[in-house]
Amino acid sequence: MPEGQDKNTPLLPETQQRGSRIGDMTDEDLAATANLDFTTDQQNGVSQTRDMGHTKTTCFPETLFGNLPPLLRAACNVLTTQTEKEVLLVGALGVVSGILPNVIGHYDGRYIGPNLYIYILAGYGVGKGGLEHARYLGAPIHAGKRSDYERAVEEYEQQKQQYERDKKDFARAKSTLAEAPRQPTPPPNLMLYVPANSSKTGLYQVLHENEGRLIIFETEGDTLADTLKQDYANFSDGLRKAFHHESISYFRRGNGGEYVEVQSPYLSLVLSSTFDQLKTLIPNPENGLFSRFLFYELSGTSTFKNVFDKRKRDYATYFEEAGRELSRLYDHLSKRTEPLYFDLTSDQQERFLAQFQTWKTQIRDDAGAELEGTVNRLAVICFRVAMLYTVLRVWHRGTLPETVIECEDVDFDNALLTVDTLRIHALSVWSRLPRKADVNEAEEADATKLEQKRRCRELHSLGLSVREIAKQVLGSESKKSTVYRWIHC
């Protein structure tokens, strides 16, 4: 109980006590839920950098948090530190992307859903509390599915017992049945969150039983690493296909075997580990999984956090309600007989194409053609983030359109800001992943190469471009990719 609060004083504002949903609440109600003053969120912020020891990554600008859809805005601002807010936002993107069924948008000749692959990198013992709060957002949906499954299992057990009795009676000619009784079918194993310690076949089977919609949510890198060691090739291949909703097939053992195909899977991922553990899943940038993820690097801090902060006592109450609101949205979308189609406006489409052309040119100049695929998939991700933001904002107003939902300008801007920030994090990760053709330790220790690296960083500090440095130090502009890695490692 917060200091000075009467034991009979409710933690939630009156609107929530009446059982109203967050979508019916005003910004002031949301602020009261989180003990917030939203006026501070409207201040224009600028991107800041966070020193990761090896490079500097970008923080989200304050303007992004101030303009998020109300549910995400309040969820982020209920937390007490900037790092918690950022981790929550990135994790929430992954979770919410997995609970928007029947929402699709037309992109490059095909329809795609909002599903995202999220990867948060952090050292051992570095706080990832915001990520666990993100998990709460999907907890009511997961709990509801598990309850439905448990009830179905009880019914199945009763049917199985009746089947055994009918089978015996039929064999003894005591049954009035015209034909032999049919064995009941086990119910599908319903869930939202699937653990990363599932085998490849186990994961595909659960994906099939949940109509291709799951969220792999794993905060323990060792668990993921152990799973990948068992069957990396097939696991990685499945994730690459699922990102584009491409069908996944597998052979299920037992009862003579069965060929199973998961058509158009809508899989979302929220993973967290150390950088070394990341290399188990993505051993090098050439691996196709790298470009499919949004990366966020979480840095440690020299400040010991206030573990007695009384504001944190309301966290569970708030995130439980936020999860229930998202559960209502999920139920509403699940009942649709036709998809909700997401579109960008003509002006947004022009801005989208211009922005990604700019980024593609910049990255090609700095790092060569190696990252072109990353920019292409980053554009897909940006489209999905805009879809997610828009659905949440429009739902907050009370209802969703019948057929088409058009992207709001604020959500288009938010999507670009989000992706631009995480683009810097991705470049940081890319610069440190080993290459297939990386030199061995003996070559790395060579004095000449060490001097070249030192010279590259020195020239970079003087303002020279990557092309100019490559020509001066390595004798050819074509080696700009190598220079870029050396500068940012």
Backbone torsions as a table, in degrees:
resi	resn	phi	psi	omega
1	MET	NA	122.9	179.3
2	PRO	-58.2	145.5	-177.2
3	GLU	-58.7	132.8	177.2
4	GLY	83.9	0.4	-178.7
5	GLN	-97.3	129.9	178.1
6	ASP	-66.4	144.2	-175.8
7	LYS	-64.1	-20.2	179.3
8	ASN	-93.3	-0.5	179.9
9	THR	-77.9	122.5	-178.8
10	PRO	-68.9	149.0	178.7
11	LEU	-78.5	-24.7	-176.5
12	LEU	-105.4	152.9	176.8
13	PRO	-65.3	166.5	-173.6
14	GLU	-57.8	-35.2	-179.0
15	THR	-60.7	-36.7	-179.5
16	GLN	-79.7	-29.3	177.5
17	GLN	-63.1	-31.6	179.9
18	ARG	-77.4	-3.3	177.8
19	GLY	87.3	12.1	178.6
20	SER	-71.2	155.6	-178.2
21	ARG	-88.6	159.3	-179.0
22	ILE	-58.5	-31.0	179.4
23	GLY	-63.1	-20.6	178.3
24	ASP	-93.3	-2.8	-173.8
25	MET	-91.6	149.2	174.8
26	THR	-80.5	170.3	176.0
27	ASP	-60.1	-33.2	180.0
28	GLU	-67.6	-37.9	176.6
29	ASP	-64.1	-43.5	178.7
30	LEU	-61.7	-40.5	179.9
31	ALA	-64.7	-39.1	179.6
32	ALA	-65.9	-36.6	177.4
33	THR	-57.3	-41.7	-176.6
34	ALA	-100.2	9.0	-176.8
35	ASN	55.1	50.1	-172.9
36	LEU	-115.3	161.7	167.4
37	ASP	-122.6	104.3	-173.9
38	PHE	-69.9	-12.8	-177.6
39	THR	-61.1	-31.4	-178.9
40	THR	-70.8	-21.4	-177.0
41	ASP	-78.6	-12.7	-177.7
42	GLN	-86.6	-5.0	179.8
43	GLN	-68.4	140.8	179.2
44	ASN	-70.8	126.5	177.8
45	GLY	-113.8	168.8	177.2
46	VAL	-126.9	154.7	178.4
47	SER	-64.3	137.9	176.1
48	GLN	-117.6	165.2	179.3
49	THR	-109.0	151.3	178.2
50	ARG	-121.0	127.2	-178.0
51	ASP	-78.9	116.8	-179.7
52	MET	-95.8	5.0	-178.6
53	GLY	91.2	-44.9	-179.3
54	HIS	-100.0	-26.2	179.5
55	THR	-162.8	-178.0	178.4
56	LYS	-116.1	130.2	177.8
57	THR	-111.2	162.8	-172.5
58	THR	-96.1	138.8	172.9
59	CYS	-86.4	157.9	174.4
60	PHE	-69.1	137.9	177.5
61	PRO	-69.4	149.7	-179.0
62	GLU	-62.1	-29.5	179.3
63	THR	-60.6	-31.0	178.4
64	LEU	-64.5	-48.8	-178.9
65	PHE	-63.3	-35.2	-179.7
66	GLY	-70.6	-21.4	-175.4
67	ASN	-112.8	7.8	178.1
68	LEU	-64.2	158.2	171.2
69	PRO	-53.2	143.7	-170.7
70	PRO	-49.5	-41.5	-177.7
71	LEU	-64.0	-45.4	179.1
72	LEU	-69.7	-36.3	-179.0
73	ARG	-62.2	-48.1	179.8
74	ALA	-67.0	-38.1	179.7
75	ALA	-61.5	-42.1	179.1
76	CYS	-69.8	-42.4	-173.1
77	ASN	-78.6	-11.6	174.8
78	VAL	-71.6	-20.8	179.9
79	LEU	-80.9	156.6	-168.5
80	THR	-96.6	-15.0	-178.5
81	THR	-124.8	154.1	179.9
82	GLN	-62.2	-40.2	-179.5
83	THR	-63.4	-43.6	177.8
84	GLU	-59.3	-42.2	-179.6
85	LYS	-61.8	-44.2	-177.3
86	GLU	-67.3	-43.0	178.7
87	VAL	-63.3	-42.5	178.4
88	LEU	-60.8	-46.7	-178.0
89	LEU	-59.3	-47.5	-178.2
90	VAL	-64.7	-44.4	178.1
91	GLY	-64.5	-39.3	179.6
92	ALA	-63.9	-34.9	176.3
93	LEU	-57.6	-43.6	179.7
94	GLY	-66.3	-43.2	-178.3
95	VAL	-67.5	-51.3	-177.4
96	VAL	-62.9	-33.3	179.2
97	SER	-62.0	-22.4	-178.3
98	GLY	-94.8	1.0	-177.4
99	ILE	-126.8	32.3	176.5
100	LEU	-121.6	66.8	-179.6
101	PRO	-66.6	153.5	176.7
102	ASN	64.1	25.5	171.7
103	VAL	-118.4	120.0	-178.1
104	ILE	-140.7	159.7	176.0
105	GLY	-139.0	150.3	-179.1
106	HIS	-85.4	123.7	-176.7
107	TYR	-142.5	117.1	174.5
108	ASP	51.9	48.1	173.0
109	GLY	87.4	2.7	179.3
110	ARG	-144.7	163.1	176.1
111	TYR	-97.0	133.3	-179.1
112	ILE	-129.2	152.5	175.9
113	GLY	-92.3	-177.3	-176.0
114	PRO	-86.4	7.5	-170.7
115	ASN	-62.0	135.9	-176.5
116	LEU	-125.6	152.8	171.4
117	TYR	-109.1	118.0	-176.7
118	ILE	-113.9	136.5	176.0
119	TYR	-134.6	119.5	178.6
120	ILE	-108.2	123.0	-178.7
121	LEU	-101.9	132.1	179.5
122	ALA	-154.3	152.6	176.8
123	GLY	-75.6	170.3	177.3
124	TYR	-61.5	131.8	176.0
125	GLY	80.3	-2.8	177.1
126	VAL	-78.2	130.5	-172.3
127	GLY	-61.0	128.2	175.9
128	LYS	-124.1	33.0	-176.5
129	GLY	-56.7	-36.5	179.6
130	GLY	-59.8	-28.8	-179.6
131	LEU	-70.8	-37.7	177.8
132	GLU	-67.6	-35.2	175.3
133	HIS	-62.9	-36.7	177.9
134	ALA	-61.9	-36.7	179.0
135	ARG	-62.7	-35.6	179.1
136	TYR	-58.2	-29.2	-176.7
137	LEU	-62.4	-27.7	178.2
138	GLY	-105.5	0.8	-174.9
139	ALA	-60.8	-44.4	179.5
140	PRO	-61.5	-36.4	178.2
141	ILE	-66.3	-44.9	179.2
142	HIS	-61.8	-44.9	-179.4
143	ALA	-62.6	-40.0	178.7
144	GLY	-63.7	-40.4	178.7
145	LYS	-66.5	-39.9	179.3
146	ARG	-66.3	-38.0	177.8
147	SER	-64.3	-42.6	177.5
148	ASP	-61.4	-39.6	179.9
149	TYR	-66.2	-43.4	-179.5
150	GLU	-62.8	-39.8	177.1
151	ARG	-65.9	-38.9	179.3
152	ALA	-66.4	-35.5	178.3
153	VAL	-65.7	-42.5	178.3
154	GLU	-60.3	-44.3	178.6
155	GLU	-65.1	-39.1	178.9
156	TYR	-63.8	-41.3	179.3
157	GLU	-63.0	-38.6	177.3
158	GLN	-66.2	-42.1	178.4
159	GLN	-64.3	-36.6	-179.4
160	LYS	-67.8	-40.3	177.6
161	GLN	-63.3	-42.7	178.5
162	GLN	-64.5	-38.0	178.6
163	TYR	-61.9	-42.8	179.8
164	GLU	-63.3	-39.8	178.5
165	ARG	-66.6	-44.9	-179.5
166	ASP	-64.5	-35.4	-179.1
167	LYS	-65.6	-41.6	179.3
168	LYS	-66.6	-43.3	179.9
169	ASP	-63.5	-39.7	-179.2
170	PHE	-65.4	-38.9	180.0
171	ALA	-67.0	-28.8	-179.0
172	ARG	-94.7	8.9	179.5
173	ALA	62.3	24.6	178.4
174	LYS	-96.5	-5.9	-173.8
175	SER	-90.2	147.7	175.1
176	THR	-87.6	-0.2	-178.7
177	LEU	-68.7	138.4	-180.0
178	ALA	-76.0	-25.8	179.9
179	GLU	-139.3	165.1	-177.3
180	ALA	-60.4	142.3	179.7
181	PRO	-64.7	149.3	179.9
182	ARG	-95.3	136.4	179.7
183	GLN	-68.9	132.1	-179.9
184	PRO	-66.7	153.1	-179.4
185	THR	-94.2	130.7	177.5
186	PRO	-59.0	144.8	-178.9
187	PRO	-72.4	154.6	175.7
188	PRO	-64.8	143.0	-178.2
189	ASN	-81.8	88.3	-172.7
190	LEU	-76.1	137.4	176.6
191	MET	-167.6	165.6	171.1
192	LEU	-106.3	-50.1	-179.8
193	TYR	-92.6	128.2	176.1
194	VAL	-115.2	133.7	-178.9
195	PRO	-70.1	150.3	-178.6
196	ALA	-74.7	-9.6	-180.0
197	ASN	-85.5	12.1	175.6
198	SER	-73.6	146.5	173.7
199	SER	-70.9	166.5	179.3
200	LYS	-58.7	-48.6	-179.8
201	THR	-65.5	-39.5	178.6
202	GLY	-61.5	-42.8	178.7
203	LEU	-62.9	-45.8	-178.3
204	TYR	-64.5	-37.0	-179.9
205	GLN	-66.0	-44.9	178.7
206	VAL	-65.0	-37.4	177.2
207	LEU	-61.2	-42.4	178.3
208	HIS	-63.4	-43.2	-177.1
209	GLU	-72.0	-16.2	177.9
210	ASN	-108.9	28.4	176.0
211	GLU	56.4	33.5	175.0
212	GLY	78.4	11.4	-176.5
213	ARG	-120.0	112.6	179.4
214	LEU	-149.2	164.3	170.1
215	ILE	-125.3	119.3	170.4
216	ILE	-84.8	113.5	-177.2
217	PHE	-122.8	114.9	-176.2
218	GLU	-145.3	121.4	179.5
219	THR	-103.1	-4.8	179.5
220	GLU	-105.3	106.7	-176.5
221	GLY	-60.7	-32.4	-179.5
222	ASP	-63.3	-37.7	179.1
223	THR	-61.5	-46.2	179.0
224	LEU	-64.5	-42.9	-178.3
225	ALA	-61.5	-42.5	179.8
226	ASP	-63.0	-39.6	178.9
227	THR	-63.3	-43.8	-176.6
228	LEU	-67.3	-31.1	179.5
229	LYS	-63.4	-27.0	-176.8
230	GLN	-74.8	-41.5	-174.5
231	ASP	-155.6	62.8	-171.9
232	TYR	-62.8	-47.4	-171.8
233	ALA	-57.3	-49.6	-177.4
234	ASN	-71.1	-35.9	179.4
235	PHE	-64.0	-47.8	-179.7
236	SER	-63.2	-41.0	179.7
237	ASP	-61.9	-41.6	179.3
238	GLY	-64.1	-40.4	179.1
239	LEU	-65.8	-39.1	179.6
240	ARG	-63.7	-41.8	179.8
241	LYS	-68.1	-42.5	-176.4
242	ALA	-63.7	-29.5	179.8
243	PHE	-57.7	-35.4	-179.4
244	HIS	-101.2	11.8	-179.1
245	HIS	62.2	30.1	177.2
246	GLU	-82.5	144.3	-175.5
247	SER	-60.8	144.0	177.3
248	ILE	-119.4	130.2	179.2
249	SER	-119.5	152.7	177.9
250	TYR	-155.3	165.1	179.8
251	PHE	-109.7	116.2	-178.7
252	ARG	-90.3	127.4	-178.9
253	ARG	-79.2	167.6	178.3
254	GLY	92.1	147.1	179.3
255	ASN	53.6	39.5	177.9
256	GLY	84.6	-2.0	179.1
257	GLY	87.1	151.8	-178.5
258	GLU	-152.2	131.9	175.6
259	TYR	-84.8	126.4	-177.3
260	VAL	-125.9	137.8	178.1
261	GLU	-125.1	125.9	174.9
262	VAL	-93.9	106.9	-177.1
263	GLN	-87.1	133.6	177.2
264	SER	48.0	61.5	178.0
265	PRO	-66.5	142.6	176.0
266	TYR	-118.2	82.9	-173.2
267	LEU	-104.6	135.1	174.2
268	SER	-118.6	149.8	-179.4
269	LEU	-129.1	137.6	169.3
270	VAL	-132.4	106.2	-175.7
271	LEU	-122.2	153.2	176.9
272	SER	-147.0	139.4	178.8
273	SER	-167.3	-179.2	170.9
274	THR	-79.7	170.1	179.9
275	PHE	-65.6	-39.3	179.6
276	ASP	-62.4	-38.8	178.9
277	GLN	-70.0	-31.7	176.2
278	LEU	-56.9	-37.9	-175.9
279	LYS	-66.2	-14.8	173.8
280	THR	-70.4	-38.8	179.1
281	LEU	-83.8	-41.6	-177.7
282	ILE	-125.8	85.9	-174.2
283	PRO	-68.7	-23.0	180.0
284	ASN	-158.4	160.8	-178.5
285	PRO	-64.2	-23.7	179.6
286	GLU	-68.8	-18.2	176.2
287	ASN	-62.6	132.6	-174.4
288	GLY	-64.0	-16.3	-178.7
289	LEU	-73.6	-29.1	-175.4
290	PHE	-54.0	-47.8	-174.8
291	SER	-74.1	-9.9	-178.9
292	ARG	-91.3	-7.2	-176.7
293	PHE	-103.6	148.5	163.7
294	LEU	-95.6	121.5	-177.6
295	PHE	-102.9	145.2	172.9
296	TYR	-138.8	125.0	179.8
297	GLU	-99.6	121.7	-178.6
298	LEU	-97.9	123.0	-178.8
299	SER	-97.7	155.5	174.6
300	GLY	-79.5	175.9	179.8
301	THR	-141.2	150.2	178.9
302	SER	-81.5	-6.3	-178.5
303	THR	-91.2	130.5	175.0
304	PHE	-82.3	122.3	-173.8
305	LYS	-70.0	155.4	178.6
306	ASN	-78.2	98.5	-176.8
307	VAL	-77.2	-5.0	-179.7
308	PHE	-108.1	11.0	-179.0
309	ASP	-58.3	116.6	-174.6
310	LYS	-67.8	-21.6	179.0
311	ARG	-63.8	-26.0	-176.8
312	LYS	-72.8	-12.6	-179.4
313	ARG	-68.5	-21.3	-179.4
314	ASP	-91.2	-2.3	-176.8
315	TYR	-55.2	-52.1	-174.8
316	ALA	-59.5	-43.2	-179.4
317	THR	-60.8	-44.7	-177.6
318	TYR	-67.1	-48.6	-174.4
319	PHE	-70.6	-26.7	173.9
320	GLU	-64.8	-42.7	178.7
321	GLU	-68.0	-40.7	177.5
322	ALA	-61.1	-38.8	177.5
323	GLY	-65.0	-38.8	178.3
324	ARG	-65.9	-37.1	177.7
325	GLU	-64.2	-42.6	177.7
326	LEU	-66.9	-30.3	176.4
327	SER	-65.4	-38.1	176.9
328	ARG	-65.3	-39.8	176.4
329	LEU	-63.4	-43.5	179.5
330	TYR	-60.0	-45.5	179.8
331	ASP	-62.8	-41.1	-179.9
332	HIS	-62.1	-46.0	-179.2
333	LEU	-69.1	-35.4	-178.1
334	SER	-64.4	-28.9	-176.6
335	LYS	-83.2	-7.2	-179.9
336	ARG	-65.5	139.5	176.4
337	THR	-90.0	-19.1	177.1
338	GLU	-130.1	149.4	-179.0
339	PRO	-66.1	158.6	170.3
340	LEU	-96.8	120.0	-173.9
341	TYR	-94.0	127.3	-179.6
342	PHE	-98.6	135.8	179.7
343	ASP	-135.4	148.2	167.0
344	LEU	-89.5	151.2	173.8
345	THR	-72.3	166.6	179.4
346	SER	-60.1	-41.7	179.5
347	ASP	-64.6	-40.9	179.2
348	GLN	-65.4	-38.3	178.2
349	GLN	-61.6	-42.2	178.6
350	GLU	-64.0	-43.3	178.9
351	ARG	-65.0	-39.8	179.7
352	PHE	-59.3	-51.4	-178.6
353	LEU	-63.2	-41.0	-179.3
354	ALA	-66.4	-41.6	-177.9
355	GLN	-65.4	-44.8	-177.3
356	PHE	-75.2	-25.3	171.7
357	GLN	-66.1	-40.7	177.9
358	THR	-62.2	-47.6	-179.5
359	TRP	-64.4	-38.8	-179.1
360	LYS	-65.2	-40.6	178.2
361	THR	-65.4	-43.8	-179.8
362	GLN	-61.3	-47.7	-177.1
363	ILE	-68.2	-37.0	178.0
364	ARG	-64.5	-38.9	178.7
365	ASP	-66.8	-37.7	-176.0
366	ASP	-83.6	-39.9	-170.5
367	ALA	-123.9	1.6	179.8
368	GLY	82.4	-167.9	-175.1
369	ALA	-76.6	-6.4	-174.2
370	GLU	-59.4	-31.6	-175.5
371	LEU	-103.7	11.4	-179.6
372	GLU	-60.9	-42.1	179.0
373	GLY	-62.9	-33.9	178.8
374	THR	-63.5	-42.7	179.1
375	VAL	-64.5	-40.5	179.5
376	ASN	-60.9	-43.0	-179.0
377	ARG	-77.4	-27.8	174.8
378	LEU	-62.8	-32.6	176.5
379	ALA	-66.9	-41.6	175.7
380	VAL	-59.0	-45.0	-179.1
381	ILE	-62.7	-42.4	179.6
382	CYS	-60.6	-43.3	177.3
383	PHE	-59.1	-41.5	-179.9
384	ARG	-68.7	-39.4	178.6
385	VAL	-64.3	-41.7	177.6
386	ALA	-61.9	-38.8	177.2
387	MET	-60.9	-47.0	-178.8
388	LEU	-62.4	-50.0	-179.6
389	TYR	-58.8	-43.6	-176.5
390	THR	-65.7	-44.0	179.6
391	VAL	-60.7	-43.9	179.6
392	LEU	-63.2	-41.5	-177.9
393	ARG	-67.4	-46.3	-178.5
394	VAL	-66.8	-38.5	177.2
395	TRP	-61.6	-36.7	178.5
396	HIS	-58.7	-29.1	-178.9
397	ARG	-78.9	-9.5	172.3
398	GLY	126.5	-28.1	-178.5
399	THR	-157.3	163.5	177.6
400	LEU	-113.0	152.2	179.0
401	PRO	-62.6	165.6	-179.4
402	GLU	-74.5	-42.5	-172.6
403	THR	-127.4	-47.0	-173.4
404	VAL	-124.1	134.0	174.7
405	ILE	-119.0	121.4	-176.6
406	GLU	-93.7	138.5	-177.3
407	CYS	-63.4	132.7	175.2
408	GLU	-76.8	145.7	179.6
409	ASP	-59.0	-39.8	-178.4
410	VAL	-64.3	-35.2	-179.2
411	ASP	-78.1	-30.2	173.1
412	PHE	-64.5	-45.6	177.4
413	ASP	-62.2	-41.4	178.9
414	ASN	-61.0	-41.5	-179.4
415	ALA	-63.7	-42.9	178.1
416	LEU	-64.0	-41.8	178.2
417	LEU	-62.5	-44.2	-179.1
418	THR	-61.4	-50.0	-176.9
419	VAL	-69.0	-36.8	178.8
420	ASP	-61.5	-43.2	178.9
421	THR	-64.2	-47.8	-177.2
422	LEU	-73.9	-18.7	172.5
423	ARG	-61.1	-40.1	178.8
424	ILE	-65.4	-39.7	177.3
425	HIS	-63.6	-40.8	179.7
426	ALA	-63.7	-39.9	178.1
427	LEU	-64.6	-36.1	177.4
428	SER	-64.0	-43.9	178.3
429	VAL	-64.7	-45.5	-180.0
430	TRP	-57.1	-41.4	-175.4
431	SER	-66.6	-20.8	-176.3
432	ARG	-105.0	-11.5	177.3
433	LEU	-72.5	140.0	179.9
434	PRO	-68.3	149.1	176.1
435	ARG	-95.7	156.7	176.8
436	LYS	-59.8	-34.2	-176.5
437	ALA	-100.9	19.7	179.8
438	ASP	-59.9	147.0	177.5
439	VAL	-70.1	158.3	178.8
440	ASN	-81.5	176.8	-174.1
441	GLU	-61.2	-36.6	-178.9
442	ALA	-63.8	-43.5	178.4
443	GLU	-66.6	-37.8	-179.4
444	GLU	-62.5	-32.6	-178.0
445	ALA	-81.6	-6.1	-178.4
446	ASP	-58.7	131.9	-175.3
447	ALA	-61.7	-35.4	-179.6
448	THR	-63.3	-44.4	-179.2
449	LYS	-67.3	-40.0	177.3
450	LEU	-60.1	-39.5	178.8
451	GLU	-67.8	-37.9	177.7
452	GLN	-63.2	-41.9	178.3
453	LYS	-62.5	-45.0	180.0
454	ARG	-59.7	-42.6	-178.5
455	ARG	-66.6	-38.7	178.2
456	CYS	-60.9	-45.9	-179.8
457	ARG	-66.4	-35.6	178.9
458	GLU	-64.6	-47.2	-179.9
459	LEU	-65.3	-35.5	177.4
460	HIS	-62.4	-40.4	179.1
461	SER	-66.1	-21.5	179.1
462	LEU	-88.2	-1.4	174.5
463	GLY	98.0	5.8	179.6
464	LEU	-72.8	149.0	178.3
465	SER	-75.1	164.0	179.0
466	VAL	-61.9	-39.0	178.8
467	ARG	-61.4	-46.0	-178.4
468	GLU	-63.6	-41.0	179.8
469	ILE	-64.6	-43.9	-179.6
470	ALA	-59.7	-40.0	-179.1
471	LYS	-69.3	-41.4	-178.1
472	GLN	-70.6	-46.3	-171.6
473	VAL	-87.7	-42.1	-174.7
474	LEU	-108.1	-3.2	173.7
475	GLY	82.6	4.0	-179.0
476	SER	-157.3	133.9	176.4
477	GLU	-65.1	-22.8	-178.3
478	SER	-65.9	-14.4	-179.9
479	LYS	-95.1	22.2	-178.5
480	LYS	-63.9	-30.0	178.4
481	SER	-63.4	-42.2	177.4
482	THR	-62.9	-43.7	179.4
483	VAL	-62.5	-42.1	-179.7
484	TYR	-59.3	-44.5	179.5
485	ARG	-63.8	-44.2	-178.8
486	TRP	-61.4	-41.2	-177.8
487	ILE	-65.8	-38.0	-172.0
488	HIS	-98.7	-1.0	177.3
489	CYS	-78.6	NA	NA
